Amino acid sequence: MNRELYGKLIFELSHKGRKGYKLPNTGVKASMEGVPAELLRSTSPALPEVDELTVVRHYTNMSNNNFGVDTGFYPLGSCTMKYNPKINEEIATDPRLASLHPDQPTYTTQGALELYHTLELYLSEIGGMAEFTLNPYAGAHGELTGLMVIRAYHEQNGDSKRTKVIVPDSAHGTNPASAAVAGLTIVEVKSRPDGTVDVDDLRPLLDDTVAAVMMTNPNTLGIFERNIPEIASLVHDAGALLYYDGANLNPMVGVARPGDMGFDVMHINLHKTFSTPHGGGGPGAGPVGVRKGLEHLLPNPRVVMNEDGTYGIEYSDESLGQISGTLGNFAVCARALSYILSLGRNGLKWVGPLATLNANYIKESLKDKYLLPIDGVCKHEFVFDGLKDKSTGVTTLNVAKRLLDFGFHAPTIYFPLLFHESLMIEPTETESLETIDEFISVMSRIADESIADPDMVKDAPHNTPISHPDDTEAALHPVVSYFELSAQ
Ligand SMILES: *Cc1c(COP(=O)(O)O)cnc(C)c1O
């Protein structure tokens, strides 16, 4: 790509008088008559003036600078960047679904409501829960909604002194954040050296001020929490509820159900496990499921099946209220149902085992060169604590950047916070053996390079459009608009 020509902003390509459109002459005269003066602008908007070919090249080249699951391997731990089958897009963008208005009368939206209701039933089956709402817009929004259900439950029981939420130190940052937004206080429970929650540390924390314990299983280290039955009975004996962060549901689908393990409330990240292209802030959906006895608290509105088999939308006074505009991110739900139906019951059963197999294969193939702080079988992801040879000064950040030179997206780095040099790899089930073998060989090569030529690895990446932006400056003072850039 020629950066002089195409590496610019569309505004910089503008030439006065150029245009890329031709409108028919309608004979209608533009008039501002009747528009209040305070609504009229004094100068024309600063729109770029460009011809059609320049526009096409500009956006095509820009899209080629983007990295996604459709361009290469994306082993971003915790994010489940699996392949998103194109049939999902076809379904979600079908005008019969995409052009609906949320306020249309329900007799005109029966198909969409059936889709919603069917997905709710499938998620209840997959999660082992009594009922689901699809209304929350993301995982974190699901956590907030789930915690609001738990609060409403305790308040209904006249138990309003329960204001604490216990969260493991390995939890995703959204867990304590959601608890804080729900007006609850966070108490941290420690992990044991094997990465699982320390039951002995948990026991004394459980008293009549605890509203809930939030758990992620497998946890953010990719380790299966084996003590859930014991934890569930401790939590329930203390009168609290057990919350399942289901963002890591991928290895469990069709294998084990949170409801059967004793969880009371859970959310699922549809954009992760049930395949919606995500990253860079969305889109997503974080449906929330509850066990029997909590259904009435789920947020408004609810999709219900009437006695005559038609579908309706209901608002209930018992509900905790409304947490979204209407019925959630409908297109994400459409993709999830398409994905579930195209895999079917038997196909879904392979998702977890294959994701688990792929992760373990990579871990075992690389653990001679990368430091594996927690050995043993993992689920869908695992964490290295940087390179094994610490004498070279090559960091996890260097390894991540060197990977870009080989056309791979970097794994998640410096999360979880339990280790100094965390490098968290999640291959997902959708990658072929050839891709995974190539990744292993590149990771292995980088480990060798870091000994033979550490400076070369530290200077990476060598062939990306931008190589070493100032991360801190970019985070603290992001320049996100052309006008800010040109003002500098
Ligand atoms: C991704 C993730 C979340 C948050 O989900 P969002 O949709 O990004 O809000 C919560 N918990 C875990 C374990 C996750 O991996």
The ligand as an SDF file (V2000), in Angstrom:
LIG
                    3D

 15 15  0  0  0  0  0  0  0  0999 V2000
  -15.4250  -10.6630   28.7070 C   0  0  0  0  0  0  0  0  0  0  0  0
  -15.6490  -10.9760   30.1460 C   0  0  0  0  0  0  0  0  0  0  0  0
  -16.5450  -10.1950   30.9120 C   0  0  0  0  0  0  0  0  0  0  0  0
  -17.1830   -8.9180   30.4190 C   0  0  0  0  0  0  0  0  0  0  0  0
  -17.9640   -9.0440   29.2850 O   0  0  0  0  0  0  0  0  0  0  0  0
  -18.2860   -7.7470   28.3760 P   0  0  0  0  0  0  0  0  0  0  0  0
  -19.2490   -8.2180   27.3570 O   0  0  0  0  0  0  0  0  0  0  0  0
  -16.9700   -7.3090   27.8010 O   0  0  0  0  0  0  0  0  0  0  0  0
  -18.8660   -6.7040   29.2680 O   0  0  0  0  0  0  0  0  0  0  0  0
  -16.7830  -10.5950   32.2120 C   0  0  0  0  0  0  0  0  0  0  0  0
  -16.1650  -11.6700   32.7610 N   0  0  0  0  0  0  0  0  0  0  0  0
  -15.2820  -12.4270   32.0590 C   0  0  0  0  0  0  0  0  0  0  0  0
  -14.6460  -13.6180   32.7190 C   0  0  0  0  0  0  0  0  0  0  0  0
  -14.9970  -12.0980   30.7260 C   0  0  0  0  0  0  0  0  0  0  0  0
  -14.1140  -12.8370   30.0510 O   0  0  0  0  0  0  0  0  0  0  0  0
  1  2  1  0
  2  3  1  0
  2 14  2  0
  3  4  1  0
  3 10  2  0
  4  5  1  0
  5  6  1  0
  6  7  2  0
  6  8  1  0
  6  9  1  0
 10 11  1  0
 11 12  2  0
 12 13  1  0
 12 14  1  0
 14 15  1  0
M  END
$$$$
